[in-house]
Amino acid sequence: MTRTELIEGAAGSEPTARVADRVRLARERATARYAETPWRTNSEVPGHELRTRWQVGPAGLREAERDMERGLLTARGLDRVLRVAWTIADLAGAERPGPPEMAEALQLRTGISRGVPAVAGGGG
C-alpha cells in the first residue's frame, strides 16, 4: 500500500462504532452456528468439520482447488482459508461463504490478487 492509498483510504473508512457492531454481529452468527458444538469461533473449528459439516459450495472452492493443484495452497492452508472465508461471510452478514468470500480469503492467504478488495467493507 502506498502512502497515498493509506491517506485516501483513511478518509473513507468506517467509523469505529460501526466496525465494532459488525464484529459483534459476526461473533453472534458464529456462536449461533456452533451452538451445538464445543466451538464458538471460526478459528476454533477443525478443518475437517469445515470441509464436511459446514461446506462452502463447489463454486466457492474452484479457485482453492486450482491453487492446490498448482502447489500454491496446502490442505492445512485450505482449512485456514475456509476459516477466514467464514469470518468474512459473517462480517458481511452472508449465510455462508461463496465465491467472493473465498476469493478474498485466498487473496489474503496467497497474496495473489483475485480482483477483490484486500479488506471487506460492510457488504450485505
C-alpha positions in Angstrom: 0.0 0.0 0.0 1.3 3.4 -0.9 1.2 6.4 1.3 -1.4 8.0 -0.9 -3.6 4.9 -0.7 -3.2 4.8 3.0 -4.2 8.5 3.4 -7.0 8.4 0.9 -8.3 5.1 2.5 -8.5 6.7 5.9 -10.8 9.4 4.7 -13.4 6.9 3.6 -13.1 4.4 6.4 -15.9 3.1 8.6 -16.4 4.7 12.0 -15.1 2.5 14.8 -18.6 2.0 16.3 -19.9 0.6 13.1 -17.0 -1.8 12.8 -17.5 -2.9 16.4 -21.1 -3.5 15.7 -20.3 -5.6 12.6 -17.8 -7.7 14.6 -20.3 -8.2 17.4 -22.9 -9.4 14.9 -20.4 -11.7 13.2 -19.5 -13.3 16.5 -23.2 -13.8 17.3 -23.6 -15.5 13.9 -20.7 -17.9 14.6 -21.8 -18.6 18.1 -25.3 -19.5 16.9 -23.9 -21.7 14.1 -21.7 -23.6 16.5 -24.3 -23.7 19.4 -24.5 -27.5 19.5 -20.7 -27.9 19.3 -17.7 -27.2 21.6 -16.6 -24.3 19.4 -17.7 -20.7 19.5 -15.5 -19.0 16.8 -14.4 -19.9 13.3 -10.8 -20.1 14.4 -11.6 -23.0 16.8 -13.4 -25.3 14.3 -11.3 -28.1 12.9 -10.7 -28.1 9.2 -12.4 -31.5 8.7 -15.6 -30.0 10.2 -15.5 -27.0 7.9 -14.9 -29.3 4.9 -17.8 -31.7 5.8 -20.3 -30.2 8.2 -20.2 -26.5 7.1 -19.4 -26.8 3.4 -18.7 -24.0 1.0 -20.5 -24.5 -2.3 -18.5 -26.1 -5.2 -18.3 -22.8 -7.0 -16.6 -21.3 -3.9 -13.9 -24.0 -3.9 -12.9 -23.9 -7.6 -10.1 -21.3 -7.1 -8.9 -23.1 -4.0 -8.8 -26.4 -5.9 -6.8 -24.7 -8.7 -4.4 -23.2 -6.1 -3.9 -26.7 -4.5 -3.2 -28.2 -8.0 -0.6 -25.5 -8.6 1.1 -26.1 -5.3 0.1 -22.6 -4.0 -2.1 -24.0 -1.2 -1.7 -27.0 1.1 -4.6 -28.9 2.8 -3.8 -27.0 6.0 -3.7 -23.8 4.1 -7.2 -24.6 2.7 -8.5 -25.1 6.2 -7.2 -21.7 7.1 -8.7 -20.1 4.0 -12.1 -21.7 5.0 -11.9 -20.2 8.5 -11.2 -16.8 7.1 -13.9 -17.1 4.4 -16.4 -17.9 7.1 -15.3 -14.9 9.1 -15.6 -12.7 6.0 -19.1 -14.1 5.4 -20.1 -13.5 9.0 -18.8 -9.9 8.8 -20.8 -9.3 5.6 -24.0 -10.9 7.0 -23.9 -13.7 4.5 -25.4 -17.0 5.3 -22.3 -18.9 4.1 -19.1 -18.1 2.1 -19.5 -18.0 -1.6 -17.0 -17.3 -4.4 -16.4 -13.7 -3.4 -15.6 -14.6 0.3 -13.4 -17.5 -0.8 -11.6 -15.3 -3.4 -10.9 -12.7 -0.7 -9.7 -15.3 1.8 -7.4 -16.9 -0.9 -6.0 -13.5 -1.8 -5.2 -12.8 1.9 -3.6 -16.3 2.2 -1.6 -16.4 -1.1 -1.0 -12.7 -1.8 -2.3 -13.3 -5.4 -4.7 -10.6 -6.5 -8.2 -12.1 -7.1 -9.9 -8.8 -8.1 -11.4 -8.2 -4.6 -10.6 -5.6 -2.0 -8.0 -6.7 0.5 -10.3 -5.9 3.3 -14.1 -6.4 3.1 -16.3 -3.4 3.8 -19.7 -3.7 5.3 -21.3 -5.6 2.5 -24.7 -7.2 2.8 
